[in-house]
Amino acid sequence: MRLFFALILISTAAVAQDVDRFDLAVPRHAVKFSPGHLLVNYHPTTEFSYEHRIARRWTLQGEYGKIVNIPNSQPEDRIQDAWDSDRKGYKTKLEARYYVYATRSGRFTWYAAGELYYNKINYQKQMVTHEYYDETRDAIYEKTHRQRIYHEEKGINGKFGFLWNMGPVLVDVNAGLGARFIHYSKLLPIFDEDKDDFLEFTPDETSRDEPGLALGVRVGYRFPWRRTD
């Protein structure tokens, strides 16, 4: 009988310790910012997310990003080539997370996640060319071509990542694979779609379905928080 009660006490203590570990590691509430979407992105985005714990190891995270209108290049630098301007649109994500492991101190915790996302963007592609009035080439004039591009993308991702908790501040890193469903529509298609510069990164402006790679690094603030040692 004494052995039975001793085993109950040991198992209860182990469960309590495990609960406390996830209570330290899994944020109840957290707001985050994604610097990569603003700095390393063909369509720069100011992207913020909010994570909310709904169960001991489960959280939901929603994210919204607003497209920033930053031209990739200026016409004076790219004569005879195209550049993009007048960007508009947004990006949204909804993610469910399950935290699979946490260190004893709660400083590090790993999770698996499923994500749905939707992007809606439109921008104006422009190109400046120099042409001659006649065959003698005595007079040259500059011509500006404009085209409106509409881009819609939705997809699903499976991801694995970890949180690094540093007091109320956290770093959230994840990676995964998924499926992308991309649709483009254009007004006045005047550009040569076959022209491609190997040294220049531009999006493939064709509608398609394809596998995708998901990568993310976010910094955030969690509240309320308990000290981790």
PEGI-V384336 format. One record per residue. N is the residue number from 1. BURIAL is 1 if it has 9 or more other C-alpha atoms within 8 Angstrom, else 0. D_LAST is the distance of its C-alpha to the last C-alpha in whole Angstrom. Layout:
# PEGI-V384336
n=N burial=BURIAL d_last=D_LAST
n=N burial=BURIAL d_last=D_LAST
This chain:
# PEGI-V384336
n=1 burial=0 d_last=38
n=2 burial=0 d_last=35
n=3 burial=0 d_last=34
n=4 burial=0 d_last=34
n=5 burial=0 d_last=32
n=6 burial=0 d_last=30
n=7 burial=0 d_last=29
n=8 burial=0 d_last=29
n=9 burial=0 d_last=26
n=10 burial=0 d_last=24
n=11 burial=0 d_last=24
n=12 burial=0 d_last=23
n=13 burial=0 d_last=20
n=14 burial=0 d_last=19
n=15 burial=0 d_last=20
n=16 burial=0 d_last=18
n=17 burial=0 d_last=15
n=18 burial=0 d_last=16
n=19 burial=1 d_last=17
n=20 burial=0 d_last=13
n=21 burial=1 d_last=12
n=22 burial=1 d_last=14
n=23 burial=1 d_last=14
n=24 burial=1 d_last=10
n=25 burial=1 d_last=12
n=26 burial=1 d_last=15
n=27 burial=1 d_last=16
n=28 burial=1 d_last=19
n=29 burial=1 d_last=20
n=30 burial=1 d_last=20
n=31 burial=1 d_last=22
n=32 burial=1 d_last=23
n=33 burial=1 d_last=25
n=34 burial=1 d_last=26
n=35 burial=1 d_last=28
n=36 burial=1 d_last=29
n=37 burial=1 d_last=32
n=38 burial=1 d_last=33
n=39 burial=0 d_last=33
n=40 burial=0 d_last=34
n=41 burial=1 d_last=36
n=42 burial=0 d_last=40
n=43 burial=0 d_last=40
n=44 burial=1 d_last=37
n=45 burial=1 d_last=35
n=46 burial=1 d_last=33
n=47 burial=1 d_last=31
n=48 burial=1 d_last=28
n=49 burial=1 d_last=27
n=50 burial=1 d_last=25
n=51 burial=1 d_last=23
n=52 burial=1 d_last=23
n=53 burial=1 d_last=22
n=54 burial=0 d_last=25
n=55 burial=0 d_last=24
n=56 burial=0 d_last=21
n=57 burial=1 d_last=21
n=58 burial=1 d_last=23
n=59 burial=1 d_last=23
n=60 burial=1 d_last=26
n=61 burial=1 d_last=26
n=62 burial=1 d_last=29
n=63 burial=1 d_last=30
n=64 burial=1 d_last=33
n=65 burial=1 d_last=34
n=66 burial=1 d_last=37
n=67 burial=1 d_last=39
n=68 burial=1 d_last=40
n=69 burial=1 d_last=43
n=70 burial=0 d_last=43
n=71 burial=1 d_last=46
n=72 burial=0 d_last=45
n=73 burial=0 d_last=48
n=74 burial=0 d_last=51
n=75 burial=1 d_last=55
n=76 burial=0 d_last=56
n=77 burial=0 d_last=53
n=78 burial=1 d_last=54
n=79 burial=1 d_last=58
n=80 burial=0 d_last=59
n=81 burial=0 d_last=56
n=82 burial=1 d_last=54
n=83 burial=1 d_last=51
n=84 burial=1 d_last=49
n=85 burial=1 d_last=49
n=86 burial=1 d_last=49
n=87 burial=1 d_last=46
n=88 burial=1 d_last=45
n=89 burial=1 d_last=43
n=90 burial=1 d_last=39
n=91 burial=1 d_last=37
n=92 burial=1 d_last=35
n=93 burial=1 d_last=33
n=94 burial=1 d_last=32
n=95 burial=1 d_last=29
n=96 burial=1 d_last=28
n=97 burial=1 d_last=25
n=98 burial=1 d_last=24
n=99 burial=1 d_last=20
n=100 burial=1 d_last=21
n=101 burial=0 d_last=17
n=102 burial=1 d_last=14
n=103 burial=1 d_last=11
n=104 burial=0 d_last=10
n=105 burial=1 d_last=6
n=106 burial=1 d_last=8
n=107 burial=1 d_last=8
n=108 burial=1 d_last=11
n=109 burial=1 d_last=14
n=110 burial=1 d_last=18
n=111 burial=1 d_last=21
n=112 burial=1 d_last=25
n=113 burial=1 d_last=27
n=114 burial=1 d_last=30
n=115 burial=1 d_last=32
n=116 burial=1 d_last=35
n=117 burial=1 d_last=36
n=118 burial=1 d_last=39
n=119 burial=1 d_last=40
n=120 burial=1 d_last=43
n=121 burial=1 d_last=44
n=122 burial=1 d_last=48
n=123 burial=1 d_last=49
n=124 burial=1 d_last=52
n=125 burial=1 d_last=53
n=126 burial=1 d_last=55
n=127 burial=1 d_last=57
n=128 burial=1 d_last=60
n=129 burial=1 d_last=63
n=130 burial=1 d_last=66
n=131 burial=0 d_last=69
n=132 burial=1 d_last=73
n=133 burial=1 d_last=76
n=134 burial=0 d_last=78
n=135 burial=0 d_last=79
n=136 burial=0 d_last=80
n=137 burial=0 d_last=76
n=138 burial=0 d_last=77
n=139 burial=0 d_last=75
n=140 burial=1 d_last=72
n=141 burial=0 d_last=69
n=142 burial=0 d_last=66
n=143 burial=0 d_last=65
n=144 burial=0 d_last=62
n=145 burial=0 d_last=61
n=146 burial=0 d_last=58
n=147 burial=1 d_last=57
n=148 burial=1 d_last=54
n=149 burial=1 d_last=52
n=150 burial=1 d_last=50
n=151 burial=1 d_last=47
n=152 burial=1 d_last=46
n=153 burial=1 d_last=43
n=154 burial=1 d_last=41
n=155 burial=1 d_last=39
n=156 burial=1 d_last=37
n=157 burial=1 d_last=34
n=158 burial=1 d_last=31
n=159 burial=1 d_last=28
n=160 burial=1 d_last=25
n=161 burial=1 d_last=22
n=162 burial=1 d_last=18
n=163 burial=1 d_last=15
n=164 burial=1 d_last=13
n=165 burial=1 d_last=10
n=166 burial=0 d_last=9
n=167 burial=1 d_last=9
n=168 burial=1 d_last=13
n=169 burial=1 d_last=14
n=170 burial=1 d_last=14
n=171 burial=1 d_last=17
n=172 burial=1 d_last=19
n=173 burial=1 d_last=21
n=174 burial=1 d_last=24
n=175 burial=1 d_last=27
n=176 burial=1 d_last=30
n=177 burial=1 d_last=34
n=178 burial=1 d_last=36
n=179 burial=1 d_last=40
n=180 burial=1 d_last=41
n=181 burial=1 d_last=44
n=182 burial=1 d_last=46
n=183 burial=1 d_last=49
n=184 burial=1 d_last=51
n=185 burial=0 d_last=54
n=186 burial=1 d_last=56
n=187 burial=0 d_last=58
n=188 burial=0 d_last=61
n=189 burial=0 d_last=60
n=190 burial=0 d_last=61
n=191 burial=0 d_last=59
n=192 burial=0 d_last=60
n=193 burial=0 d_last=57
n=194 burial=0 d_last=58
n=195 burial=0 d_last=57
n=196 burial=0 d_last=54
n=197 burial=0 d_last=52
n=198 burial=0 d_last=50
n=199 burial=0 d_last=48
n=200 burial=0 d_last=47
n=201 burial=0 d_last=45
n=202 burial=0 d_last=46
n=203 burial=0 d_last=46
n=204 burial=0 d_last=48
n=205 burial=0 d_last=50
n=206 burial=0 d_last=51
n=207 burial=0 d_last=51
n=208 burial=0 d_last=49
n=209 burial=0 d_last=47
n=210 burial=0 d_last=44
n=211 burial=0 d_last=41
n=212 burial=0 d_last=38
n=213 burial=0 d_last=35
n=214 burial=1 d_last=32
n=215 burial=0 d_last=29
n=216 burial=1 d_last=26
n=217 burial=1 d_last=24
n=218 burial=1 d_last=22
n=219 burial=1 d_last=20
n=220 burial=1 d_last=19
n=221 burial=1 d_last=18
n=222 burial=1 d_last=16
n=223 burial=1 d_last=17
n=224 burial=0 d_last=16
n=225 burial=1 d_last=13
n=226 burial=0 d_last=10
n=227 burial=0 d_last=7
n=228 burial=1 d_last=4
n=229 burial=0 d_last=0
